[in-house]
C-alpha cells in the first residue's frame, strides 16, 4: 500500500510538471536565435524591460557563441538602465567589458557604466526631493570616473562628446557639494573645517563654477580665525581672478565684517 501511495505521489508531481502552465522558457524552446532577439527587441520598444531582459538572457545562455550573444549582453545593460536599476546596469556593463575587452562596441559598455551611476543620482534625488549638492558624492564620483575612462581609452568614440558634457556637469556638482558642506561648517563656527572644504574644491575642481564662492567663504573663515595674512592672500586671488565679482561690489565701508558673511546670503 505504501509503495502504491509513493508511486501515486510521484506521478501526481510529474503530472503537475507536465500538464501545468507552460513556463516562459518553454515558449521559446523551439525559437531560433533571431526570433528570440526580435522578441526581446519588441519588448524593449514596448518598454517591457523586465520581459526584454529575460529574453536577452535566454538568448545568451542558449546561443553563447552566436552572433547575437554579445549584442544581447549590451542590450541587457541598456534594459537595466531604462528600468532604473543602476546596480544591475553597472554589473552588466562591467561583465561585457571583462568578456569582450576588444569588442568594437566596448566603448558603449563604458558609456553605460557612466550613465548607470549618473542615473543613480537622479533616481535618488527624485525620490527624496534632494538637491545634488546635499548628497554623498559617491555616485557622482563613480559616474565621473567611468566617463573619464571612456574618454581616455576611446577619445574618438561617438559617446565621448556627451561624456565630456556630463563630466563638466559632475565637476560643478561635486564642487557645489563641497561648498554646501563648507557653509554648514561656517554656520557652526567650524571655520578651519570650512577652509579645508573650500581648498579641496579649488584644488580638485579648478574648472568648476564654484571657485568664486569658495574664495569668499575662505576670506570669511580666515577673518573669523583672525588669520589676516591668509585672508589677504585669498582676497588677492579673488580680485585677480574675479575682478568684476558681484561679491566685491557688496563690500560695506561701515561694517567690513558684515561683508565677510556674504556667504550666508548665497543660501537664500
Secondary structure, 3 states (H helix, E strand, C coil): CHHHHHHHHHHHHHHHHHHCCCCHHHHCCCCCHHHHHHHHHHHHHCCCHHHHHHHHHHHHHHCCCCCCHHHHHHHHHHHHHHCCCHHHHHHHHHHHHHHCCCCCCHHHHHHHHHHHHHHHHHHHHHHHCCCHHHCCCHHHHHHHHHHHHHHHHCCCCCCHHHHHHHHHHHHHHHHHHHHHHHHHHHHCCCHHHHHHHHHHHHHHCCCCCCHHHHHHHHHHHHHHHCCHHHHHHHHHHHHHHCCCCCCHHHCCCCCHHHHHCHHHHHHC
